[in-house]
Amino acid sequence: MIKITADDIFDGRKFHGPDRALVLDDNATVSALVPLSWVGEDFITVEGILSPGFINTHCHLELSHMKGVIPPGTGLPAFLTAVMENRQPPAAEVLASAIDSAAEDMRIRGIVAVGDIANTAATAAVKIRTAPHLEWRTFVECMGVSDQFAPQRLEHSLSVLAQFRQHRLPANLVPHAPYSVSPTLFRLINGLQHNDFISIHNQESQAENELFRHKTGPFLDFYRHFNMDASSIGGAGANSLPAYIGYFDKAQTVLLVHNTFTIRTDVEAALSRTGDTYWCLCPNANLYIEGMLPDVPMLMDTPGVNITLGTDSLASNHQLCIWSEIATLRDKFPAIPLETLLQWATINGAEALGIADRLGSFEKGKSPGIVQIVNNEARLLNMQSLIV
């Protein structure tokens, strides 16, 4: 047995203080979290705070080769334009190397599970290879603004989905965003069998709400730039979230990502549906693209809101690090307790991705990984070094 104590231990839901010991078997499976006085003298003392491994509920691993390509502060429509025009890597090996490096960096920084967006199967190889150390749920994005071509867009995304599922990698087909999915495509996605988890980029810019309320704004220029027929999208007289959330009427779990310009009535509209809803915050990406953060106090004060954390991509972030997201939220919203932020990063994320039976908390029988937080840095604790 391995017995570890630290300055404090966070179990996924609360802090326990310095007089506790985390007891693990030789496979790093949790046996107990008990008073230090119960474990005798053969325990290991480490610095800082111990936490279960972090859950990154929103990432774009396949954009890892785009680090530093797009400058901060462009606003979302211009950012999307730059992504679409620059996402093709100079060579396949450049993309593969960037993906491998980003995945390993996430692991070192204490991330043990990732909800990852995919438009291609480029990340399948690293997900197969790292499966013993990182859990992945892949969200294959489907997008298409023309109702006419919705069946073809769905078929293309289903072919990508099949490439992940054939390797037994958990994967779902999801809509990209309300401004990039036509009504017919929303209905087709909702009608899929064995697709009970939806992730969607939500209200990442004010331009999105403007499009849906008035059918005006920067997204019209975006569509014209790419010669898209998006006549079926927008003009609903309401913000985007109330306009599209009703498409998901099969009690799916819905993960709403970003929520930068979400207001309380939008939240209430989402919570009125049947099925679990989670709200993923990616603060560093929000600041990188729009220079804005969600109304986090409003989300916290609304009953029924469950918050998780994500990193978005290296095209919109300087690193894929959940602790960096926590640090930003602590800086901008100092009244939020660290205990709450760590809940979002651990048990809430695990519950959102459907993996709370094995990750997200120090509960008996789980192998959640251990993050050590020292001097405002978080790293995966090297269990092998403790055993030696």
C-alpha positions in Angstrom: 0.0 0.0 0.0 1.1 3.6 -0.7 0.2 6.2 2.0 0.5 9.9 1.1 0.0 13.0 3.1 0.4 16.7 2.1 -0.3 20.2 3.2 -3.9 19.6 2.1 -5.9 17.0 0.2 -8.8 17.9 -2.0 -10.9 14.8 -2.7 -13.0 16.1 -5.7 -15.6 17.8 -3.5 -13.9 19.3 -0.5 -10.6 20.0 1.3 -9.6 17.7 4.2 -6.7 19.5 5.7 -3.2 18.3 6.5 -4.0 15.5 9.0 -5.3 13.1 6.4 -3.6 10.3 4.4 -4.5 9.1 0.9 -4.1 5.3 0.8 -3.6 3.6 -2.6 -2.8 0.1 -3.7 0.2 -0.6 -5.9 -1.9 0.1 -9.0 -2.7 3.6 -7.7 -6.3 2.7 -7.0 -7.8 4.5 -4.1 -8.3 2.4 -1.0 -9.2 5.1 1.5 -8.8 8.7 2.6 -8.3 8.5 6.4 -7.0 10.4 9.4 -3.2 10.4 9.4 -3.1 8.7 12.8 -4.6 5.6 11.3 -1.8 4.7 8.9 1.2 4.2 11.1 4.6 5.7 10.4 5.3 4.4 6.9 3.7 7.2 5.0 5.1 9.6 2.4 4.9 13.4 2.8 4.8 15.6 -0.2 4.5 19.4 -0.6 1.4 21.4 -1.5 -2.1 20.3 -2.3 -3.1 16.9 -3.7 -6.1 16.7 -6.0 -7.7 14.1 -8.3 -6.6 14.4 -11.9 -8.1 17.2 -13.9 -10.8 16.7 -16.6 -10.6 18.9 -19.7 -14.1 18.9 -21.1 -13.4 20.9 -24.2 -10.3 20.7 -26.4 -9.4 20.9 -30.1 -6.3 18.6 -30.2 -6.3 18.6 -34.0 -5.5 22.3 -34.1 -2.3 21.9 -32.0 -0.2 22.9 -35.0 -1.8 26.3 -35.0 -0.2 27.6 -31.9 0.6 31.3 -32.3 -0.8 31.5 -35.9 -3.7 33.7 -35.1 -3.1 36.8 -33.0 -5.3 37.5 -29.9 -8.2 39.9 -30.0 -9.6 39.3 -33.5 -13.2 38.6 -32.4 -14.9 35.3 -33.2 -15.9 35.7 -36.9 -12.4 36.8 -37.9 -10.9 34.1 -35.7 -13.0 31.4 -37.5 -12.0 32.8 -40.8 -8.4 32.5 -39.9 -8.8 28.9 -38.6 -10.6 27.8 -41.8 -7.9 29.4 -44.0 -4.9 28.1 -42.0 -5.9 24.8 -40.5 -4.2 22.7 -43.2 -0.8 21.7 -41.8 2.3 22.0 -44.1 2.8 18.3 -43.8 1.1 15.3 -42.0 4.1 14.7 -39.8 3.9 18.3 -38.6 0.3 17.8 -37.4 1.1 14.4 -35.9 4.1 15.8 -33.9 2.0 18.8 -32.6 -0.8 16.5 -31.6 1.5 14.1 -29.7 3.3 17.0 -28.0 0.1 18.6 -26.9 -1.4 15.4 -25.5 1.8 14.6 -23.5 1.8 18.2 -22.2 -1.8 17.9 -21.0 -0.9 14.6 -19.2 2.2 16.2 -17.5 0.0 19.1 -16.4 -2.4 16.7 -14.6 -5.1 16.2 -17.1 -6.4 12.6 -17.1 -9.4 12.9 -19.4 -10.4 15.0 -22.3 -13.6 15.9 -24.2 -12.0 16.5 -27.6 -13.5 18.0 -30.7 -12.6 16.4 -34.0 -13.4 17.2 -37.7 -11.1 14.5 -39.0 -9.6 11.2 -37.7 -6.1 12.9 -37.3 -6.2 12.4 -33.5 -7.2 8.7 -33.5 -3.7 7.4 -33.4 -2.6 9.3 -30.3 -5.9 8.5 -28.5 -5.3 4.8 -29.1 -1.7 5.0 -27.9 -2.4 7.1 -24.8 -5.5 5.4 -23.7 -3.9 3.7 -20.6 -3.0 7.2 -19.3 -5.6 9.5 -20.8 -9.3 8.9 -21.2 -10.8 10.5 -24.3 -14.4 11.2 -25.4 -14.3 12.5 -29.0 -17.0 14.9 -30.2 -17.0 14.6 -34.0 -18.3 18.0 -35.2 -20.9 18.3 -37.9 -21.5 21.6 -39.6 -23.3 22.9 -42.7 -25.3 26.1 -43.0 -27.3 25.0 -46.1 -30.5 23.0 -45.4 -30.2 21.6 -48.9 -26.9 19.8 -48.2 -27.6 18.8 -44.6 -27.8 15.0 -45.5 -24.4 15.1 -47.2 -22.8 17.0 -44.3 -24.2 14.4 -41.8 -23.0 11.5 -43.9 -19.5 13.0 -44.0 -19.3 13.4 -40.3 -20.7 9.9 -39.7 -17.8 8.5 -41.7 -15.4 10.3 -39.4 -17.3 9.1 -36.4 -17.0 5.5 -37.6 -13.2 5.8 -37.7 -13.1 6.5 -34.0 -15.7 3.9 -33.0 -14.0 1.1 -35.0 -11.1 1.5 -32.5 -13.5 1.4 -29.6 -12.8 5.0 -28.8 -15.9 6.7 -27.2 -17.3 9.1 -29.7 -20.4 11.1 -30.5 -21.5 13.2 -33.4 -22.3 16.8 -32.3 -23.2 20.1 -33.9 -20.4 22.7 -34.1 -22.2 25.8 -33.2 -25.7 27.4 -33.8 -24.3 29.8 -36.5 -22.8 26.8 -38.5 -25.6 24.3 -38.4 -28.8 24.6 -40.4 -32.2 23.7 -38.9 -32.4 20.5 -41.0 -29.0 19.5 -39.8 -29.9 20.1 -36.2 -32.9 17.8 -36.7 -30.9 15.1 -38.3 -28.3 15.1 -35.5 -31.1 15.0 -32.9 -32.6 12.0 -34.7 -29.4 9.8 -34.5 -29.5 6.6 -32.5 -26.9 5.8 -29.9 -25.9 9.5 -29.8 -27.0 10.6 -26.3 -24.3 13.2 -25.7 -24.2 16.6 -27.3 -21.4 19.2 -27.1 -21.9 22.6 -28.8 -20.0 25.9 -28.9 -22.5 28.3 -27.3 -22.7 32.1 -27.4 -19.0 32.6 -27.8 -19.6 36.1 -29.3 -22.2 38.8 -29.2 -22.3 38.5 -33.0 -24.0 35.1 -32.6 -26.8 36.5 -30.5 -27.1 39.4 -33.0 -27.5 37.0 -35.8 -30.3 35.1 -34.1 -32.1 38.1 -32.8 -32.0 40.3 -35.9 -30.2 38.4 -38.7 -27.6 41.2 -38.8 -23.9 41.5 -37.8 -20.5 40.2 -38.6 -21.6 36.6 -39.3 -23.3 37.8 -42.5 -19.9 39.0 -43.7 -18.4 35.7 -42.7 -20.9 33.8 -44.8 -20.4 36.1 -47.8 -16.6 35.6 -47.5 -16.9 31.9 -48.0 -19.9 32.2 -50.4 -22.2 30.3 -48.0 -26.0 30.2 -48.3 -26.9 30.6 -44.6 -30.4 32.0 -45.3 -32.0 29.4 -43.0 -30.0 30.5 -39.9 -30.9 33.4 -37.6 -33.6 36.0 -37.3 -35.4 34.1 -34.6 -36.0 37.2 -32.5 -34.2 35.6 -29.5 -30.7 34.9 -28.4 -29.2 31.8 -30.0 -29.5 29.4 -27.0 -33.3 29.6 -26.6 -33.6 29.4 -30.4 -31.8 26.1 -30.9 -31.9 24.2 -27.5 -35.3 22.8 -28.3 -33.9 20.6 -31.1 -32.5 18.3 -28.4 -35.7 16.7 -27.1 -34.4 13.1 -26.4 -33.0 13.8 -22.9 -29.5 14.0 -24.2 -26.7 15.2 -22.0 -25.8 18.6 -23.4 -22.4 20.3 -22.8 -22.6 24.0 -23.6 -19.2 25.4 -24.2 -17.9 29.0 -23.7 -21.2 30.8 -22.8 -19.4 34.1 -22.9 -22.5 36.1 -23.8 -25.1 33.9 -22.1 -27.7 35.7 -19.9 -29.9 34.3 -17.2 -33.0 33.9 -19.4 -30.8 31.9 -21.8 -29.8 29.7 -18.9 -33.4 29.2 -17.8 -34.4 28.2 -21.4 -31.6 25.5 -21.4 -32.5 24.2 -18.0 -36.2 23.8 -19.0 -35.4 20.9 -21.3 -35.3 17.2 -20.1 -31.8 15.9 -19.7 -28.6 16.9 -18.0 -27.0 20.2 -19.0 -23.4 21.2 -18.2 -21.7 24.6 -18.7 -18.1 24.4 -19.8 -15.9 27.5 -19.3 -12.7 28.2 -21.3 -11.7 31.6 -19.9 -8.3 31.8 -21.4 -9.7 31.2 -24.9 -12.5 33.7 -24.3 -9.9 36.4 -23.4 -7.7 35.4 -26.4 -10.5 35.7 -28.9 -13.0 38.2 -27.6 -11.3 39.8 -24.6 -14.4 38.9 -22.5 -15.4 36.4 -19.9 -18.7 34.8 -19.1 -20.9 36.0 -16.3 -19.6 33.4 -14.0 -21.3 34.8 -10.8 -24.7 34.6 -12.6 -24.1 31.0 -13.6 -23.1 30.1 -10.1 -26.1 31.8 -8.6 -28.6 30.0 -10.9 -30.0 26.8 -9.4 -29.3 23.7 -11.5 -26.1 25.0 -13.3 -23.2 22.6 -13.2 -19.9 24.1 -14.4 -16.9 22.3 -15.9 -13.6 23.6 -17.4 -12.0 23.3 -20.8 -8.9 24.7 -22.6 -10.1 25.1 -26.2 -7.2 24.8 -28.6 -3.7 26.0 -29.1 -5.0 28.2 -31.8 -6.9 30.2 -29.1 -4.8 29.5 -26.0 -1.1 29.7 -25.0 -1.3 26.2 -23.3 -3.7 23.3 -22.7 -3.6 23.5 -18.9 -6.7 23.3 -16.6 -4.7 24.9 -13.7 -4.0 27.9 -15.9 -7.8 28.2 -16.5 -8.3 28.0 -12.7 -5.6 30.7 -12.2 -7.4 33.1 -14.6 -10.7 32.6 -12.9 -9.1 33.1 -9.5 -7.6 36.4 -10.8 -10.8 37.7 -12.4 -13.3 36.4 -9.8 -11.4 36.3 -6.5 -14.5 35.6 -4.4 -14.9 32.1 -5.9 -13.3 29.6 -3.5 -10.5 27.4 -4.7 -12.6 24.4 -3.5 -15.3 25.3 -6.0 -12.9 25.8 -8.9 -11.3 22.4 -8.2 -14.8 20.8 -8.1 -15.4 22.1 -11.6 -12.0 20.8 -12.7 -12.5 17.3 -11.3 -15.8 15.7 -10.2 -18.0 18.0 -12.3 -15.9 17.3 -15.4 -16.0 13.6 -14.8 -19.7 13.6 -14.3 -20.2 15.6 -17.5 -18.2 13.1 -19.6 -19.8 10.1 -17.9 -16.6 8.8 -16.3 -17.3 9.6 -12.7 -17.4 5.9 -11.8 -13.6 5.8 -12.2 -12.2 9.4 -12.3 -12.8 12.8 -10.7 -12.5 12.0 -7.0 -10.6 10.1 -4.3 -13.2 7.5 -3.7 -12.6 3.8 -3.0 -12.0 1.8 -6.1 -11.2 4.8 -8.4 -7.9 5.4 -10.2 -8.3 9.2 -10.8 -4.6 10.1 -11.0 -3.1 12.6 -8.6 -2.3 16.2 -9.2 0.2 18.0 -7.0 -0.2 21.7 -6.7 2.9 23.5 -5.4 3.9 27.2 -5.8 0.9 27.9 -8.0 1.8 25.1 -10.5 0.1 21.8 -11.0 1.7 18.6 -12.2 0.8 15.0 -12.3 2.4 13.3 -9.3 4.9 10.7 -10.4 3.7 7.6 -8.5 6.6 5.5 -9.7 9.1 7.8 -7.9 7.1 7.4 -4.7 7.2 3.6 -4.9 10.9 3.6 -5.5 
